[in-house]
Structures are given as C-alpha cells and as structure tokens.
Amino acid sequence: MNADNARRSVRQLLDVLDLDGSDARTTEDIFTGASHAMPTGRVYGGQVLAQSLIAAERTLPDDRVVHSMHGYFLRPGDASQGITFAVDRIHDGRSFSTRRSQAYQNGVPIFSMIASFQDEDPGIEHAVPMPEGVPAPEDLPADDAVEGIDHHPVTRRLLAERPADVRHVEGPLYASVEGARQPRQAVWMRMRAPFPDDPALHRAALAYLSDMTIQESILRAHAVTWQTPGLKVASLDHAMWWHRPGRVDEWLLYVQESPNARGGRGLAQGRIYTREGVLVATVAQEIMVRVPGL
C-alpha cells in the first residue's frame, strides 16, 4: 500500500472511532458512530470493540484508564449502517470504575461489553517474557503482498483496504497453510500510518487489532484456511486486559495459541508485546467454528 492510501485508511479508522454524543460529565450516555465499509457486509468485531470502549471512557475522567473488558458478540452487525452505543455507569469507587456498553442497530443489541477502569497505582510487577528468535517484521512479507490471494477478490480487497500492516511469522492462512499443524502462531502488526498521541485512542485501536488473526491458532491446528469451502467462523466473546502502554503505530508482536477446541467452539489466547519485549496486553476469545467434514 502506498503512503497516501495508508494515511487514508488510518484516517478512516480515526473517523470511525470519533463517536458523536454526550460529553464525559453529562448524564446522557448515548453515542453514535459510523461503520467501516466491509466487503463481507458485516461489521468487523474489532471495530465495535474499540467503539464500545471509547463510549465507556467518555463517561470517565481522563486519569481513570481501562484495565479489562469482557464482551459478547450477540448478532452480526450491518456494515452499511451506523451504530448506537448506550453506556451504564455501574460503579464508581475510590480506585475503580465499572461501565457497561451496549451497541445497537435497528433497536436490537449486536454487542454487549462490561469494562473496568482504574487510577494508576503502584504495586508488584512481573510479566511473561516475549518469545525469543522471532523474525523481525522487516524480514517478513506484508499479508497483502503474499502470493495466492489474487483469485480471491473479497480477501484481496479486505487486505488492501484495512488500516493495519499485518505480517504472519508462520505464513498467513488465506489460501494455504505452511508448516506444521499446531495450535499457535505469532503475528507482527501495526497501523499503516502515524496515530495521534492520545493514549485513549491507542488503547481503543489496540482492541481493534486484538480481534484480528487471533482465531487462526484454532484453524492452523487443523490446516484450515480462510478459503476452505463451507467454513463458518463467528466470534462469540472477547476478553482483554491492558497491562502497560503501547503505541499501535509501532510494531507489536501478537503471540497466539489455542488450548482447546470442541463442540463447534474454539478458544484462543494471545499476548501482545512491544518490539522491545514489553507485555502490553493479554487477550482471550472463543469462536464458533464449523468445518465441513470435521
């Protein structure tokens, strides 16, 4: 993607994250936002995650920052329509606040999230280290430059228009599965153009990125590609914990694994690191996955 298209795709994402609605200190906690145009016609899950988080943060002071969220995808969203977000102020304590955000289209909820926010507080600290020996992102091809997707117009458009540069360490799953069947993978990712310095935007955009590729540790274990005829995949729920600050316009390593799949569902977990090895966030997601013949 050239520089002009990269900046345009990131600008479009920032427009999607710029919700209309009440100010943080009012009691009218209703917000509206646009949707990304998607070749599939469905709202991308990471978009509604990020927007729901921004809506919740609009009801809080700037020094109270999200540390965890748990959400359920209730219905497919229509990418041709906007979304309304309603926020409930469940609790405000001395150190923690809790908010519920619900996203609606046509009067029915498509996503429901509860999130917790905390003042910065000192305490004990440790983190699982980043894996060693992972190739640098510069040594890997960008996903939209990988051979084998040219004859899949929906996939080609999806990759060409998204605001994120994503590079699979083990190779992407769009047309084929390279290497061993294993329930794990690693992915480098960053936004294609610089992001504003607002930490809230980086937290929301990290949620946006967290829904991208995490399902693939489940598929890779069974050598299933995204182009498998009859494949049906849908996110059921999503949980995320923010540990430390990180910029989404700098390279982040997303280390993913699936501990279990059964009964038409698969569980995936992920850890997001800065290039310097700082653990930024942890993610978990369960998906519905139906593969013909399996």
N, C-alpha and C positions, 0 to 999 in steps of 0.2 A: 504494500500500500504506500502510495506517495505521501509526502508530508502534508499536502493540502487535504487529501482525503482523511488522513489520520486525525488532523485537527478538527475536521468537520464531524467525524464520528464521535470524538470525545465531547465536542460542543453539544451534539445531540443528546448524549448521555447527561451532561450537566443540565440541559433544559428539562429532561425527564425528571431529574432529582430536585428541580426547583419547584416545589409544591406551592399552590395558592391556598390561602386560608388564614386563619386567625393567628395573631401574634402569640408568643410564648406565654405571656402573662394574662391572657384573657381566658374566659370560660367556654368560649365557642370552639371546641376542639375538633373541628371538621376541616378537612383539607382535600384538595383535588389535584390530580396530576395526570399528565399525558402518558401514553404508552409508546414504546418502541414499535415501529413497523417491523413485523417479523414475517419471513417467507412462509412459515408454518401457519400463520394466522393466530397463534396462541401467544399470550403474554409470557415472556421469559421469566422464570421463577425468581432469578436474582434481582430483576427489576423491582418486583413487588416487595421483596425482602428489604431492599435498600430504601424504597419509598416509605414503607411502614416504619422503618427505623427513624427516618428523618421526621415523619409526622409525630412520633412519640417524643423525639428530642426537642421539637418545637414547644413542648409544654413544660420544659425544664430549664433551669438556669444553666449557663454555659459551663460552669465548673463541675457539673454532675454528668458523668460520662458513662456510656453503656459498657457493661462488662459481660452480659449474657442475654441471649434471646432464644426462645423456643416457639416455633411456628408450625402451623398445619396448612397445607395446600388443600382447599376444600372443593374447588371447582376450577376447570380450565378458564383462564381469562381470555377475553377477546382483544387482540392487539389493535384492532381498528377503533376501539373506544377508550375514553379516559377512565380513571378510577377514582372513587371517593374513599377517603380514609377517616375513620372515626376513632378517636383516642379516648380511653377511660383512664382517669387519674386514680389508680387503685390505692396507692400508698405513698406518702412522703414522710420519711423518718429523718433522724439526725444525720445518718450517713448514706442511706439507700433510698431510692425511689423505684416504684414499680408502675409500669404502664401497660395497658392492653391496646393494641392497634388492630382494627379490622378493616380490610379492604373490600369494597363493594363495587359491583357492576350490575346495572339493571335492578337495583334494590336487594340483591342477594349477596352474601359474603363469598368471596373467592379465596380469601386468605385470612387467617387469624393468628396473631402473634402476642406473646407476653414477653416483656423485656425488663431487665433490672439495671439500674444506674447507680453509680457510687461516686462520692467525693474521692479525690486522690488521697491515698492513705499509706503510710509506711508499714512494712511488715516483712516476714520471712520471704525468701525468694529462691526458686530453683526452676529449671526448665530442661526438658529432654533435648539433647543436642541435635543439631541438623546432621543428617547422614553425610558420611564422607565419600569422596570420589565421584560426586555427581558432576557430569559435564557442564561446562559453563553455557549460558544461553546463547552466546555468540557462536558456539560450536554446533548448534542445532538449527535445523531449518524452521522457519515460521510455519505454522499449520497451514496457512493459506497458500504456501508455496510447495506443499507436498504433492508429489505426483499421485495420480489415481483418483482425484476428485472431479476432474474436468467433466466427466459424463454424468455427474450428479448436480444438476442446476440448483436445487434447493440448498444443498450443502455448500456449494461454491459461493452462492450469494450470502449465506449465513456467515461464513468465514470472512468474506471480503468486506462486509459492512459492520462487523462488530468492532467496538472501540478498544478491545483488548488484543495485545500480541501474546499468543499462547504457543509454547514450544514443548512438545512431549519428549521426555528423555527416552522412553522406550518406543517411541513412534506412535502416531495417532491411530484411532480406531475407525476412521471414516470409511475406508474402503477395504482394509486388510488388517490383520493382527500380526505384528512382527514379534519374534522372540517367544519366550516360554509362556505357557498358560499359568498365570499367577495372579492372586488377588491383591495386587499392589502396583503402584506406578508413581512417578514423580513428574511434575509439570512446572516449567517456568512460566510466569505470567506478569504482565504489567500493562498499564494503559498506553495507548499508542502516542499520546501527546501529553505535555505537562498539565498537571491538575492544579487548581488553586490551593493555597496554603491552609485553608480552613480544615482543621483536624476532623470536624464532624463529617465533611464531605469524603474524606479519606476512609473514615470508618464505614460510612454507608457504601462507598464504592468497593470496599473490601468484602462486604456482604454480597454485593453484586457479583464479584468474581468468585466467591466461595461456592456458588451453585454451578459453576462452570467446570465440567470434567469430573467432578467427584464421583459420579455414578459409574465411571469407567473401570474402577478397580473391580467392580462386580462383573462387568462384561468381559474384561480381559481374562478373568479366571476361566472362562468358558469359550474363549476365542470367538466372541460375538462382536461383530462390527455394527456401527450405526446404520449400515445399509442392509442388514440382514432382513430378507423378506418376512413380513408379518411381525417384526419386533415391535413390542409395545412397552414403553418406559414412561413412567409418570412419578414425579416427586410426591411423596406422601407427607413428610415432615422434615424440618430442618432446625438444627440447633447450632449455636455458635457462641464461642467465648472469646472476648477480646482480652489479650494479656498485656500487650505493650504497643506503643505507637509504631506505625509503619506507613510508608508512602506507597500509594498504588501506582504512581508513575515511575517507580524504580522497581527493578527485578525482584520478584518474590518467588520462592520455591514452595510449591504445594505438594506435600508428601501424602499420598493417599493409600488406604488399604481397606479391604473388606473382610471383617471377621466372620461373617455369616450370610448365607442366602438359603431361603427355604420358603415353601408355601406361596410362591409367586411374589416374594418380597426379598430385597437385599439390603443389607446395612453397610454403609460406607463411612469411614472416618478419615479425617485429614488434619494435618498440621501445616501452618503457613509460616515460613521463615523469611527474614530479610536475607539479602545476599551475604551479609556478614555473619549469619547464623543466629540471629536474634529471633526467638519464638514470638510471633506476633499474635496468632490466633489458633484456636482449635475448632474443628467443625465435625458435625455428625449429621448424616442424612439417611433416611430409609426411603426406598423407592419400590414401586410396583414394577416388576419386570416379567414379561411374558415372551418366551422364545418358542416359536413353533417347533415341535419335535423334542423339546427338552422338558 
